[in-house]
Amino acid sequence: MNPPLPITPEEDPVQVVDEWLKEATQKGIQRHPNSMTLATVNTSGQPSARVVLLKDLSVNKGFGVFYTHYGSKKGIDISSNSTVSAVMHWDQLGKQVRLEGEAVRSPAKESNEYFMTRPWHSQLNAWVSEQSKSLANPIDLVRRAKDKARDLKLPDPTDIAFNGLDLNKSCIPRPPFWGGYRLWFAAIELWTEGAGRFHNRIRYERTLSPIDAYTFQASDWKSGYLQP
């Protein structure tokens, strides 16, 4: 059972998120300790949620980064309503983080740098899959992957002999329709499991003011306890 959250809340909740994420990673409690459920809302007010991976966390600036196809369901939602929320839950640690804020596209340079670290199969898939679009037959996607692999002078992606091959990733450029989003945190709620269902909750809030297409200026965090 986790001890109660500190009587005096930490000044920076992002630092706590970073510490909890590192703890979950080091203890190996789940395959993807950096997974988070991301919720978006479309123009009709219909919410959608899906799991994405938090690939970077800027403790100093207060944002997290995830990657996706910009034409996906989540990408389309964000283009019309950039206010999103996310949840990270580590059941075996008895800890949870709720995140709320604004999602904006990452600078192209950052998306390019991350794309170069991906396995070539993942890079190829980013070119081929029109994420969230309907698919008449899965074989069609395989066929497109094989065709694109030939265009890029890559091995046949269905050939198991090449599955573990470490190719020169720089030969595969990042698709312009694929990249990162920065989730700038406007609110963070920290939750720890307590004895007798007396769980511990602290909510932090701050105001975000846009500086440019990628960056926000943030006020100081204000915090308070919530009843479980």
PyMOL commands that place a pseudoatom at each C-alpha (Angstrom):
pseudoatom trace, name=CA, resn=MET, resi=1, chain=A, elem=C, hetatm=0, pos=[0.000, 0.000, 0.000]
pseudoatom trace, name=CA, resn=ASN, resi=2, chain=A, elem=C, hetatm=0, pos=[1.358, 3.409, -0.902]
pseudoatom trace, name=CA, resn=PRO, resi=3, chain=A, elem=C, hetatm=0, pos=[1.974, 6.001, 1.801]
pseudoatom trace, name=CA, resn=PRO, resi=4, chain=A, elem=C, hetatm=0, pos=[-0.226, 9.103, 1.614]
pseudoatom trace, name=CA, resn=LEU, resi=5, chain=A, elem=C, hetatm=0, pos=[0.801, 11.845, -0.758]
pseudoatom trace, name=CA, resn=PRO, resi=6, chain=A, elem=C, hetatm=0, pos=[2.831, 14.570, 0.969]
pseudoatom trace, name=CA, resn=ILE, resi=7, chain=A, elem=C, hetatm=0, pos=[0.907, 16.977, 3.192]
pseudoatom trace, name=CA, resn=THR, resi=8, chain=A, elem=C, hetatm=0, pos=[2.496, 19.826, 1.271]
pseudoatom trace, name=CA, resn=PRO, resi=9, chain=A, elem=C, hetatm=0, pos=[2.062, 19.135, -2.476]
pseudoatom trace, name=CA, resn=GLU, resi=10, chain=A, elem=C, hetatm=0, pos=[5.178, 19.189, -4.604]
pseudoatom trace, name=CA, resn=GLU, resi=11, chain=A, elem=C, hetatm=0, pos=[5.719, 22.444, -6.495]
pseudoatom trace, name=CA, resn=ASP, resi=12, chain=A, elem=C, hetatm=0, pos=[6.071, 20.644, -9.836]
pseudoatom trace, name=CA, resn=PRO, resi=13, chain=A, elem=C, hetatm=0, pos=[3.777, 17.664, -10.501]
pseudoatom trace, name=CA, resn=VAL, resi=14, chain=A, elem=C, hetatm=0, pos=[5.573, 16.867, -13.775]
pseudoatom trace, name=CA, resn=GLN, resi=15, chain=A, elem=C, hetatm=0, pos=[8.590, 15.847, -11.697]
pseudoatom trace, name=CA, resn=VAL, resi=16, chain=A, elem=C, hetatm=0, pos=[6.368, 13.390, -9.821]
pseudoatom trace, name=CA, resn=VAL, resi=17, chain=A, elem=C, hetatm=0, pos=[5.019, 11.974, -13.096]
pseudoatom trace, name=CA, resn=ASP, resi=18, chain=A, elem=C, hetatm=0, pos=[8.615, 11.475, -14.241]
pseudoatom trace, name=CA, resn=GLU, resi=19, chain=A, elem=C, hetatm=0, pos=[9.552, 9.704, -11.007]
pseudoatom trace, name=CA, resn=TRP, resi=20, chain=A, elem=C, hetatm=0, pos=[6.527, 7.396, -11.147]
pseudoatom trace, name=CA, resn=LEU, resi=21, chain=A, elem=C, hetatm=0, pos=[7.163, 6.561, -14.792]
pseudoatom trace, name=CA, resn=LYS, resi=22, chain=A, elem=C, hetatm=0, pos=[10.786, 5.712, -14.024]
pseudoatom trace, name=CA, resn=GLU, resi=23, chain=A, elem=C, hetatm=0, pos=[9.691, 3.548, -11.096]
pseudoatom trace, name=CA, resn=ALA, resi=24, chain=A, elem=C, hetatm=0, pos=[7.224, 1.628, -13.276]
pseudoatom trace, name=CA, resn=THR, resi=25, chain=A, elem=C, hetatm=0, pos=[9.901, 1.160, -15.942]
pseudoatom trace, name=CA, resn=GLN, resi=26, chain=A, elem=C, hetatm=0, pos=[12.616, -0.004, -13.545]
pseudoatom trace, name=CA, resn=LYS, resi=27, chain=A, elem=C, hetatm=0, pos=[10.330, -2.484, -11.786]
pseudoatom trace, name=CA, resn=GLY, resi=28, chain=A, elem=C, hetatm=0, pos=[9.168, -3.979, -15.084]
pseudoatom trace, name=CA, resn=ILE, resi=29, chain=A, elem=C, hetatm=0, pos=[5.584, -4.223, -13.905]
pseudoatom trace, name=CA, resn=GLN, resi=30, chain=A, elem=C, hetatm=0, pos=[4.098, -4.152, -17.406]
pseudoatom trace, name=CA, resn=ARG, resi=31, chain=A, elem=C, hetatm=0, pos=[5.202, -4.397, -21.012]
pseudoatom trace, name=CA, resn=HIS, resi=32, chain=A, elem=C, hetatm=0, pos=[4.567, -0.739, -21.795]
pseudoatom trace, name=CA, resn=PRO, resi=33, chain=A, elem=C, hetatm=0, pos=[4.816, 1.292, -18.585]
pseudoatom trace, name=CA, resn=ASN, resi=34, chain=A, elem=C, hetatm=0, pos=[4.686, 4.441, -20.733]
pseudoatom trace, name=CA, resn=SER, resi=35, chain=A, elem=C, hetatm=0, pos=[1.244, 3.611, -22.144]
pseudoatom trace, name=CA, resn=MET, resi=36, chain=A, elem=C, hetatm=0, pos=[-1.526, 6.136, -21.627]
pseudoatom trace, name=CA, resn=THR, resi=37, chain=A, elem=C, hetatm=0, pos=[-5.174, 6.274, -22.613]
pseudoatom trace, name=CA, resn=LEU, resi=38, chain=A, elem=C, hetatm=0, pos=[-5.674, 9.396, -24.717]
pseudoatom trace, name=CA, resn=ALA, resi=39, chain=A, elem=C, hetatm=0, pos=[-9.155, 10.903, -25.063]
pseudoatom trace, name=CA, resn=THR, resi=40, chain=A, elem=C, hetatm=0, pos=[-10.156, 13.313, -27.829]
pseudoatom trace, name=CA, resn=VAL, resi=41, chain=A, elem=C, hetatm=0, pos=[-13.475, 14.862, -28.860]
pseudoatom trace, name=CA, resn=ASN, resi=42, chain=A, elem=C, hetatm=0, pos=[-14.735, 15.432, -32.407]
pseudoatom trace, name=CA, resn=THR, resi=43, chain=A, elem=C, hetatm=0, pos=[-16.782, 18.319, -33.795]
pseudoatom trace, name=CA, resn=SER, resi=44, chain=A, elem=C, hetatm=0, pos=[-20.038, 16.580, -32.804]
pseudoatom trace, name=CA, resn=GLY, resi=45, chain=A, elem=C, hetatm=0, pos=[-18.936, 16.274, -29.192]
pseudoatom trace, name=CA, resn=GLN, resi=46, chain=A, elem=C, hetatm=0, pos=[-18.350, 12.519, -29.478]
pseudoatom trace, name=CA, resn=PRO, resi=47, chain=A, elem=C, hetatm=0, pos=[-15.401, 11.419, -27.313]
pseudoatom trace, name=CA, resn=SER, resi=48, chain=A, elem=C, hetatm=0, pos=[-12.958, 8.712, -28.388]
pseudoatom trace, name=CA, resn=ALA, resi=49, chain=A, elem=C, hetatm=0, pos=[-10.240, 7.020, -26.359]
pseudoatom trace, name=CA, resn=ARG, resi=50, chain=A, elem=C, hetatm=0, pos=[-7.297, 4.835, -27.297]
pseudoatom trace, name=CA, resn=VAL, resi=51, chain=A, elem=C, hetatm=0, pos=[-3.939, 3.787, -25.863]
pseudoatom trace, name=CA, resn=VAL, resi=52, chain=A, elem=C, hetatm=0, pos=[-0.808, 5.549, -27.105]
pseudoatom trace, name=CA, resn=LEU, resi=53, chain=A, elem=C, hetatm=0, pos=[2.773, 5.524, -25.852]
pseudoatom trace, name=CA, resn=LEU, resi=54, chain=A, elem=C, hetatm=0, pos=[4.313, 8.495, -24.070]
pseudoatom trace, name=CA, resn=LYS, resi=55, chain=A, elem=C, hetatm=0, pos=[7.638, 8.668, -25.892]
pseudoatom trace, name=CA, resn=ASP, resi=56, chain=A, elem=C, hetatm=0, pos=[9.090, 11.757, -24.224]
pseudoatom trace, name=CA, resn=LEU, resi=57, chain=A, elem=C, hetatm=0, pos=[8.419, 13.839, -21.128]
pseudoatom trace, name=CA, resn=SER, resi=58, chain=A, elem=C, hetatm=0, pos=[9.775, 17.374, -20.832]
pseudoatom trace, name=CA, resn=VAL, resi=59, chain=A, elem=C, hetatm=0, pos=[9.974, 17.934, -17.096]
pseudoatom trace, name=CA, resn=ASN, resi=60, chain=A, elem=C, hetatm=0, pos=[11.311, 21.473, -17.453]
pseudoatom trace, name=CA, resn=LYS, resi=61, chain=A, elem=C, hetatm=0, pos=[8.660, 22.680, -19.916]
pseudoatom trace, name=CA, resn=GLY, resi=62, chain=A, elem=C, hetatm=0, pos=[5.777, 20.500, -18.828]
pseudoatom trace, name=CA, resn=PHE, resi=63, chain=A, elem=C, hetatm=0, pos=[4.653, 18.498, -21.847]
pseudoatom trace, name=CA, resn=GLY, resi=64, chain=A, elem=C, hetatm=0, pos=[4.606, 14.902, -23.032]
pseudoatom trace, name=CA, resn=VAL, resi=65, chain=A, elem=C, hetatm=0, pos=[5.041, 13.599, -26.573]
pseudoatom trace, name=CA, resn=PHE, resi=66, chain=A, elem=C, hetatm=0, pos=[3.254, 10.856, -28.481]
pseudoatom trace, name=CA, resn=TYR, resi=67, chain=A, elem=C, hetatm=0, pos=[3.392, 9.950, -32.178]
pseudoatom trace, name=CA, resn=THR, resi=68, chain=A, elem=C, hetatm=0, pos=[0.725, 9.042, -34.694]
pseudoatom trace, name=CA, resn=HIS, resi=69, chain=A, elem=C, hetatm=0, pos=[-0.642, 9.439, -38.206]
pseudoatom trace, name=CA, resn=TYR, resi=70, chain=A, elem=C, hetatm=0, pos=[-1.921, 13.016, -38.508]
pseudoatom trace, name=CA, resn=GLY, resi=71, chain=A, elem=C, hetatm=0, pos=[-4.852, 11.764, -40.581]
pseudoatom trace, name=CA, resn=SER, resi=72, chain=A, elem=C, hetatm=0, pos=[-5.941, 9.236, -37.953]
pseudoatom trace, name=CA, resn=LYS, resi=73, chain=A, elem=C, hetatm=0, pos=[-9.115, 9.603, -35.901]
pseudoatom trace, name=CA, resn=LYS, resi=74, chain=A, elem=C, hetatm=0, pos=[-7.194, 11.205, -33.073]
pseudoatom trace, name=CA, resn=GLY, resi=75, chain=A, elem=C, hetatm=0, pos=[-5.343, 13.509, -35.466]
pseudoatom trace, name=CA, resn=ILE, resi=76, chain=A, elem=C, hetatm=0, pos=[-8.577, 14.702, -37.069]
pseudoatom trace, name=CA, resn=ASP, resi=77, chain=A, elem=C, hetatm=0, pos=[-10.137, 15.278, -33.643]
pseudoatom trace, name=CA, resn=ILE, resi=78, chain=A, elem=C, hetatm=0, pos=[-7.134, 17.278, -32.453]
pseudoatom trace, name=CA, resn=SER, resi=79, chain=A, elem=C, hetatm=0, pos=[-7.148, 19.425, -35.593]
pseudoatom trace, name=CA, resn=SER, resi=80, chain=A, elem=C, hetatm=0, pos=[-10.599, 20.728, -34.639]
pseudoatom trace, name=CA, resn=ASN, resi=81, chain=A, elem=C, hetatm=0, pos=[-10.359, 20.482, -30.841]
pseudoatom trace, name=CA, resn=SER, resi=82, chain=A, elem=C, hetatm=0, pos=[-6.866, 20.520, -29.379]
pseudoatom trace, name=CA, resn=THR, resi=83, chain=A, elem=C, hetatm=0, pos=[-8.048, 20.079, -25.787]
pseudoatom trace, name=CA, resn=VAL, resi=84, chain=A, elem=C, hetatm=0, pos=[-7.382, 16.471, -24.775]
pseudoatom trace, name=CA, resn=SER, resi=85, chain=A, elem=C, hetatm=0, pos=[-6.982, 14.333, -21.677]
pseudoatom trace, name=CA, resn=ALA, resi=86, chain=A, elem=C, hetatm=0, pos=[-5.008, 11.214, -20.832]
pseudoatom trace, name=CA, resn=VAL, resi=87, chain=A, elem=C, hetatm=0, pos=[-4.644, 8.653, -18.041]
pseudoatom trace, name=CA, resn=MET, resi=88, chain=A, elem=C, hetatm=0, pos=[-1.622, 6.594, -16.998]
pseudoatom trace, name=CA, resn=HIS, resi=89, chain=A, elem=C, hetatm=0, pos=[-2.405, 3.800, -14.537]
pseudoatom trace, name=CA, resn=TRP, resi=90, chain=A, elem=C, hetatm=0, pos=[0.068, 1.439, -12.863]
pseudoatom trace, name=CA, resn=ASP, resi=91, chain=A, elem=C, hetatm=0, pos=[-2.121, -1.055, -11.039]
pseudoatom trace, name=CA, resn=GLN, resi=92, chain=A, elem=C, hetatm=0, pos=[0.692, -2.925, -9.311]
pseudoatom trace, name=CA, resn=LEU, resi=93, chain=A, elem=C, hetatm=0, pos=[2.103, 0.331, -7.959]
pseudoatom trace, name=CA, resn=GLY, resi=94, chain=A, elem=C, hetatm=0, pos=[-1.275, 1.620, -6.845]
pseudoatom trace, name=CA, resn=LYS, resi=95, chain=A, elem=C, hetatm=0, pos=[-0.636, 4.868, -8.704]
pseudoatom trace, name=CA, resn=GLN, resi=96, chain=A, elem=C, hetatm=0, pos=[-2.402, 6.845, -11.401]
pseudoatom trace, name=CA, resn=VAL, resi=97, chain=A, elem=C, hetatm=0, pos=[-1.905, 10.118, -13.251]
pseudoatom trace, name=CA, resn=ARG, resi=98, chain=A, elem=C, hetatm=0, pos=[-4.592, 12.119, -15.037]
pseudoatom trace, name=CA, resn=LEU, resi=99, chain=A, elem=C, hetatm=0, pos=[-3.386, 14.656, -17.605]
pseudoatom trace, name=CA, resn=GLU, resi=100, chain=A, elem=C, hetatm=0, pos=[-5.359, 17.455, -19.263]
pseudoatom trace, name=CA, resn=GLY, resi=101, chain=A, elem=C, hetatm=0, pos=[-4.136, 20.055, -21.707]
pseudoatom trace, name=CA, resn=GLU, resi=102, chain=A, elem=C, hetatm=0, pos=[-3.535, 21.185, -25.262]
pseudoatom trace, name=CA, resn=ALA, resi=103, chain=A, elem=C, hetatm=0, pos=[-2.132, 18.974, -28.032]
pseudoatom trace, name=CA, resn=VAL, resi=104, chain=A, elem=C, hetatm=0, pos=[-0.093, 20.629, -30.788]
pseudoatom trace, name=CA, resn=ARG, resi=105, chain=A, elem=C, hetatm=0, pos=[2.119, 19.114, -33.454]
pseudoatom trace, name=CA, resn=SER, resi=106, chain=A, elem=C, hetatm=0, pos=[5.781, 18.667, -32.600]
pseudoatom trace, name=CA, resn=PRO, resi=107, chain=A, elem=C, hetatm=0, pos=[8.393, 20.545, -34.645]
pseudoatom trace, name=CA, resn=ALA, resi=108, chain=A, elem=C, hetatm=0, pos=[9.310, 18.605, -37.799]
pseudoatom trace, name=CA, resn=LYS, resi=109, chain=A, elem=C, hetatm=0, pos=[12.917, 18.287, -36.621]
pseudoatom trace, name=CA, resn=GLU, resi=110, chain=A, elem=C, hetatm=0, pos=[11.850, 16.434, -33.477]
pseudoatom trace, name=CA, resn=SER, resi=111, chain=A, elem=C, hetatm=0, pos=[9.544, 14.124, -35.425]
pseudoatom trace, name=CA, resn=ASN, resi=112, chain=A, elem=C, hetatm=0, pos=[12.323, 13.413, -37.935]
pseudoatom trace, name=CA, resn=GLU, resi=113, chain=A, elem=C, hetatm=0, pos=[14.786, 12.564, -35.171]
pseudoatom trace, name=CA, resn=TYR, resi=114, chain=A, elem=C, hetatm=0, pos=[12.386, 10.157, -33.495]
pseudoatom trace, name=CA, resn=PHE, resi=115, chain=A, elem=C, hetatm=0, pos=[11.361, 8.538, -36.780]
pseudoatom trace, name=CA, resn=MET, resi=116, chain=A, elem=C, hetatm=0, pos=[15.007, 7.676, -37.473]
pseudoatom trace, name=CA, resn=THR, resi=117, chain=A, elem=C, hetatm=0, pos=[15.121, 5.604, -34.264]
pseudoatom trace, name=CA, resn=ARG, resi=118, chain=A, elem=C, hetatm=0, pos=[12.207, 3.363, -35.264]
pseudoatom trace, name=CA, resn=PRO, resi=119, chain=A, elem=C, hetatm=0, pos=[12.695, -0.162, -36.678]
pseudoatom trace, name=CA, resn=TRP, resi=120, chain=A, elem=C, hetatm=0, pos=[12.423, -0.247, -40.443]
pseudoatom trace, name=CA, resn=HIS, resi=121, chain=A, elem=C, hetatm=0, pos=[9.220, -2.296, -40.302]
pseudoatom trace, name=CA, resn=SER, resi=122, chain=A, elem=C, hetatm=0, pos=[7.621, 0.465, -38.242]
pseudoatom trace, name=CA, resn=GLN, resi=123, chain=A, elem=C, hetatm=0, pos=[8.916, 3.137, -40.601]
pseudoatom trace, name=CA, resn=LEU, resi=124, chain=A, elem=C, hetatm=0, pos=[7.503, 1.267, -43.580]
pseudoatom trace, name=CA, resn=ASN, resi=125, chain=A, elem=C, hetatm=0, pos=[4.147, 0.816, -41.858]
pseudoatom trace, name=CA, resn=ALA, resi=126, chain=A, elem=C, hetatm=0, pos=[3.944, 4.568, -41.241]
pseudoatom trace, name=CA, resn=TRP, resi=127, chain=A, elem=C, hetatm=0, pos=[4.042, 5.086, -45.010]
pseudoatom trace, name=CA, resn=VAL, resi=128, chain=A, elem=C, hetatm=0, pos=[1.572, 2.338, -45.852]
pseudoatom trace, name=CA, resn=SER, resi=129, chain=A, elem=C, hetatm=0, pos=[-1.179, 2.413, -43.227]
pseudoatom trace, name=CA, resn=GLU, resi=130, chain=A, elem=C, hetatm=0, pos=[-3.869, 5.070, -43.617]
pseudoatom trace, name=CA, resn=GLN, resi=131, chain=A, elem=C, hetatm=0, pos=[-4.580, 4.791, -39.918]
pseudoatom trace, name=CA, resn=SER, resi=132, chain=A, elem=C, hetatm=0, pos=[-8.251, 4.531, -38.905]
pseudoatom trace, name=CA, resn=LYS, resi=133, chain=A, elem=C, hetatm=0, pos=[-9.468, 4.271, -42.509]
pseudoatom trace, name=CA, resn=SER, resi=134, chain=A, elem=C, hetatm=0, pos=[-11.583, 1.270, -43.533]
pseudoatom trace, name=CA, resn=LEU, resi=135, chain=A, elem=C, hetatm=0, pos=[-9.836, -1.753, -45.061]
pseudoatom trace, name=CA, resn=ALA, resi=136, chain=A, elem=C, hetatm=0, pos=[-11.619, -4.149, -47.412]
pseudoatom trace, name=CA, resn=ASN, resi=137, chain=A, elem=C, hetatm=0, pos=[-9.081, -6.931, -46.952]
pseudoatom trace, name=CA, resn=PRO, resi=138, chain=A, elem=C, hetatm=0, pos=[-5.916, -7.132, -44.781]
pseudoatom trace, name=CA, resn=ILE, resi=139, chain=A, elem=C, hetatm=0, pos=[-4.136, -8.611, -47.796]
pseudoatom trace, name=CA, resn=ASP, resi=140, chain=A, elem=C, hetatm=0, pos=[-4.445, -5.213, -49.481]
pseudoatom trace, name=CA, resn=LEU, resi=141, chain=A, elem=C, hetatm=0, pos=[-2.335, -3.641, -46.734]
pseudoatom trace, name=CA, resn=VAL, resi=142, chain=A, elem=C, hetatm=0, pos=[0.317, -6.333, -47.095]
pseudoatom trace, name=CA, resn=ARG, resi=143, chain=A, elem=C, hetatm=0, pos=[0.386, -5.754, -50.844]
pseudoatom trace, name=CA, resn=ARG, resi=144, chain=A, elem=C, hetatm=0, pos=[0.852, -2.003, -50.362]
pseudoatom trace, name=CA, resn=ALA, resi=145, chain=A, elem=C, hetatm=0, pos=[3.657, -2.675, -47.900]
pseudoatom trace, name=CA, resn=LYS, resi=146, chain=A, elem=C, hetatm=0, pos=[5.459, -4.926, -50.369]
pseudoatom trace, name=CA, resn=ASP, resi=147, chain=A, elem=C, hetatm=0, pos=[5.064, -2.332, -53.144]
pseudoatom trace, name=CA, resn=LYS, resi=148, chain=A, elem=C, hetatm=0, pos=[6.341, 0.501, -50.951]
pseudoatom trace, name=CA, resn=ALA, resi=149, chain=A, elem=C, hetatm=0, pos=[9.267, -1.635, -49.804]
pseudoatom trace, name=CA, resn=ARG, resi=150, chain=A, elem=C, hetatm=0, pos=[10.309, -2.099, -53.424]
pseudoatom trace, name=CA, resn=ASP, resi=151, chain=A, elem=C, hetatm=0, pos=[10.046, 1.656, -54.026]
pseudoatom trace, name=CA, resn=LEU, resi=152, chain=A, elem=C, hetatm=0, pos=[12.314, 2.309, -51.035]
pseudoatom trace, name=CA, resn=LYS, resi=153, chain=A, elem=C, hetatm=0, pos=[14.677, -0.548, -51.992]
pseudoatom trace, name=CA, resn=LEU, resi=154, chain=A, elem=C, hetatm=0, pos=[13.872, -2.442, -48.798]
pseudoatom trace, name=CA, resn=PRO, resi=155, chain=A, elem=C, hetatm=0, pos=[13.556, -6.204, -48.247]
pseudoatom trace, name=CA, resn=ASP, resi=156, chain=A, elem=C, hetatm=0, pos=[10.195, -7.896, -48.564]
pseudoatom trace, name=CA, resn=PRO, resi=157, chain=A, elem=C, hetatm=0, pos=[8.521, -7.062, -45.213]
pseudoatom trace, name=CA, resn=THR, resi=158, chain=A, elem=C, hetatm=0, pos=[6.815, -10.473, -45.163]
pseudoatom trace, name=CA, resn=ASP, resi=159, chain=A, elem=C, hetatm=0, pos=[10.125, -12.352, -45.399]
pseudoatom trace, name=CA, resn=ILE, resi=160, chain=A, elem=C, hetatm=0, pos=[10.855, -13.602, -41.894]
pseudoatom trace, name=CA, resn=ALA, resi=161, chain=A, elem=C, hetatm=0, pos=[14.574, -13.740, -42.678]
pseudoatom trace, name=CA, resn=PHE, resi=162, chain=A, elem=C, hetatm=0, pos=[14.686, -9.927, -42.608]
pseudoatom trace, name=CA, resn=ASN, resi=163, chain=A, elem=C, hetatm=0, pos=[12.553, -9.359, -39.508]
pseudoatom trace, name=CA, resn=GLY, resi=164, chain=A, elem=C, hetatm=0, pos=[15.518, -8.686, -37.245]
pseudoatom trace, name=CA, resn=LEU, resi=165, chain=A, elem=C, hetatm=0, pos=[17.617, -6.921, -39.850]
pseudoatom trace, name=CA, resn=ASP, resi=166, chain=A, elem=C, hetatm=0, pos=[19.049, -3.588, -38.688]
pseudoatom trace, name=CA, resn=LEU, resi=167, chain=A, elem=C, hetatm=0, pos=[18.919, -1.541, -41.863]
pseudoatom trace, name=CA, resn=ASN, resi=168, chain=A, elem=C, hetatm=0, pos=[20.244, 1.958, -42.315]
pseudoatom trace, name=CA, resn=LYS, resi=169, chain=A, elem=C, hetatm=0, pos=[17.124, 3.772, -41.140]
pseudoatom trace, name=CA, resn=SER, resi=170, chain=A, elem=C, hetatm=0, pos=[18.203, 7.060, -42.696]
pseudoatom trace, name=CA, resn=CYS, resi=171, chain=A, elem=C, hetatm=0, pos=[17.211, 5.696, -46.117]
pseudoatom trace, name=CA, resn=ILE, resi=172, chain=A, elem=C, hetatm=0, pos=[13.539, 5.857, -45.118]
pseudoatom trace, name=CA, resn=PRO, resi=173, chain=A, elem=C, hetatm=0, pos=[12.261, 9.427, -44.825]
pseudoatom trace, name=CA, resn=ARG, resi=174, chain=A, elem=C, hetatm=0, pos=[9.468, 10.362, -42.444]
pseudoatom trace, name=CA, resn=PRO, resi=175, chain=A, elem=C, hetatm=0, pos=[6.061, 10.676, -44.106]
pseudoatom trace, name=CA, resn=PRO, resi=176, chain=A, elem=C, hetatm=0, pos=[4.794, 14.277, -43.904]
pseudoatom trace, name=CA, resn=PHE, resi=177, chain=A, elem=C, hetatm=0, pos=[1.483, 12.953, -42.563]
pseudoatom trace, name=CA, resn=TRP, resi=178, chain=A, elem=C, hetatm=0, pos=[3.085, 11.186, -39.589]
pseudoatom trace, name=CA, resn=GLY, resi=179, chain=A, elem=C, hetatm=0, pos=[4.737, 12.737, -36.554]
pseudoatom trace, name=CA, resn=GLY, resi=180, chain=A, elem=C, hetatm=0, pos=[4.557, 13.823, -32.961]
pseudoatom trace, name=CA, resn=TYR, resi=181, chain=A, elem=C, hetatm=0, pos=[2.192, 15.765, -30.774]
pseudoatom trace, name=CA, resn=ARG, resi=182, chain=A, elem=C, hetatm=0, pos=[3.173, 17.724, -27.719]
pseudoatom trace, name=CA, resn=LEU, resi=183, chain=A, elem=C, hetatm=0, pos=[0.600, 17.429, -24.951]
pseudoatom trace, name=CA, resn=TRP, resi=184, chain=A, elem=C, hetatm=0, pos=[1.078, 20.578, -22.873]
pseudoatom trace, name=CA, resn=PHE, resi=185, chain=A, elem=C, hetatm=0, pos=[-0.230, 19.966, -19.375]
pseudoatom trace, name=CA, resn=ALA, resi=186, chain=A, elem=C, hetatm=0, pos=[-2.819, 22.438, -18.056]
pseudoatom trace, name=CA, resn=ALA, resi=187, chain=A, elem=C, hetatm=0, pos=[-3.925, 20.098, -15.268]
pseudoatom trace, name=CA, resn=ILE, resi=188, chain=A, elem=C, hetatm=0, pos=[-2.414, 17.050, -13.576]
pseudoatom trace, name=CA, resn=GLU, resi=189, chain=A, elem=C, hetatm=0, pos=[-4.052, 14.854, -10.971]
pseudoatom trace, name=CA, resn=LEU, resi=190, chain=A, elem=C, hetatm=0, pos=[-1.943, 12.468, -8.890]
pseudoatom trace, name=CA, resn=TRP, resi=191, chain=A, elem=C, hetatm=0, pos=[-3.659, 9.477, -7.294]
pseudoatom trace, name=CA, resn=THR, resi=192, chain=A, elem=C, hetatm=0, pos=[-2.286, 6.836, -4.931]
pseudoatom trace, name=CA, resn=GLU, resi=193, chain=A, elem=C, hetatm=0, pos=[-4.153, 3.897, -3.481]
pseudoatom trace, name=CA, resn=GLY, resi=194, chain=A, elem=C, hetatm=0, pos=[-4.859, 4.189, 0.227]
pseudoatom trace, name=CA, resn=ALA, resi=195, chain=A, elem=C, hetatm=0, pos=[-5.936, 1.784, 2.957]
pseudoatom trace, name=CA, resn=GLY, resi=196, chain=A, elem=C, hetatm=0, pos=[-9.668, 1.249, 3.422]
pseudoatom trace, name=CA, resn=ARG, resi=197, chain=A, elem=C, hetatm=0, pos=[-10.377, 3.039, 0.133]
pseudoatom trace, name=CA, resn=PHE, resi=198, chain=A, elem=C, hetatm=0, pos=[-9.108, 6.302, 1.597]
pseudoatom trace, name=CA, resn=HIS, resi=199, chain=A, elem=C, hetatm=0, pos=[-7.275, 7.026, -1.614]
pseudoatom trace, name=CA, resn=ASN, resi=200, chain=A, elem=C, hetatm=0, pos=[-5.104, 10.099, -1.991]
pseudoatom trace, name=CA, resn=ARG, resi=201, chain=A, elem=C, hetatm=0, pos=[-5.716, 12.690, -4.727]
pseudoatom trace, name=CA, resn=ILE, resi=202, chain=A, elem=C, hetatm=0, pos=[-4.034, 16.002, -5.500]
pseudoatom trace, name=CA, resn=ARG, resi=203, chain=A, elem=C, hetatm=0, pos=[-5.014, 18.146, -8.485]
pseudoatom trace, name=CA, resn=TYR, resi=204, chain=A, elem=C, hetatm=0, pos=[-2.695, 20.732, -10.027]
pseudoatom trace, name=CA, resn=GLU, resi=205, chain=A, elem=C, hetatm=0, pos=[-3.797, 23.409, -12.477]
pseudoatom trace, name=CA, resn=ARG, resi=206, chain=A, elem=C, hetatm=0, pos=[-2.087, 26.178, -14.433]
pseudoatom trace, name=CA, resn=THR, resi=207, chain=A, elem=C, hetatm=0, pos=[-2.934, 28.524, -17.289]
pseudoatom trace, name=CA, resn=LEU, resi=208, chain=A, elem=C, hetatm=0, pos=[-1.408, 28.039, -20.748]
pseudoatom trace, name=CA, resn=SER, resi=209, chain=A, elem=C, hetatm=0, pos=[-0.841, 30.952, -23.150]
pseudoatom trace, name=CA, resn=PRO, resi=210, chain=A, elem=C, hetatm=0, pos=[0.354, 30.139, -26.698]
pseudoatom trace, name=CA, resn=ILE, resi=211, chain=A, elem=C, hetatm=0, pos=[3.702, 31.566, -27.785]
pseudoatom trace, name=CA, resn=ASP, resi=212, chain=A, elem=C, hetatm=0, pos=[3.948, 29.915, -31.200]
pseudoatom trace, name=CA, resn=ALA, resi=213, chain=A, elem=C, hetatm=0, pos=[2.666, 26.825, -33.018]
pseudoatom trace, name=CA, resn=TYR, resi=214, chain=A, elem=C, hetatm=0, pos=[4.644, 24.486, -30.748]
pseudoatom trace, name=CA, resn=THR, resi=215, chain=A, elem=C, hetatm=0, pos=[5.031, 26.280, -27.423]
pseudoatom trace, name=CA, resn=PHE, resi=216, chain=A, elem=C, hetatm=0, pos=[3.000, 27.637, -24.522]
pseudoatom trace, name=CA, resn=GLN, resi=217, chain=A, elem=C, hetatm=0, pos=[3.896, 29.938, -21.682]
pseudoatom trace, name=CA, resn=ALA, resi=218, chain=A, elem=C, hetatm=0, pos=[2.578, 28.562, -18.414]
pseudoatom trace, name=CA, resn=SER, resi=219, chain=A, elem=C, hetatm=0, pos=[1.629, 30.138, -15.112]
pseudoatom trace, name=CA, resn=ASP, resi=220, chain=A, elem=C, hetatm=0, pos=[2.715, 28.653, -11.797]
pseudoatom trace, name=CA, resn=TRP, resi=221, chain=A, elem=C, hetatm=0, pos=[0.976, 25.505, -10.644]
pseudoatom trace, name=CA, resn=LYS, resi=222, chain=A, elem=C, hetatm=0, pos=[-1.863, 25.779, -8.126]
pseudoatom trace, name=CA, resn=SER, resi=223, chain=A, elem=C, hetatm=0, pos=[-2.837, 22.668, -6.213]
pseudoatom trace, name=CA, resn=GLY, resi=224, chain=A, elem=C, hetatm=0, pos=[-5.419, 21.265, -3.859]
pseudoatom trace, name=CA, resn=TYR, resi=225, chain=A, elem=C, hetatm=0, pos=[-6.592, 17.963, -2.434]
pseudoatom trace, name=CA, resn=LEU, resi=226, chain=A, elem=C, hetatm=0, pos=[-9.632, 16.101, -3.764]
pseudoatom trace, name=CA, resn=GLN, resi=227, chain=A, elem=C, hetatm=0, pos=[-11.880, 13.689, -1.913]
pseudoatom trace, name=CA, resn=PRO, resi=228, chain=A, elem=C, hetatm=0, pos=[-11.566, 10.083, -3.068]
for i in range(1, 228): cmd.bond("trace and resi %d" % i, "trace and resi %d" % (i + 1))
show_as sticks, trace
zoom trace
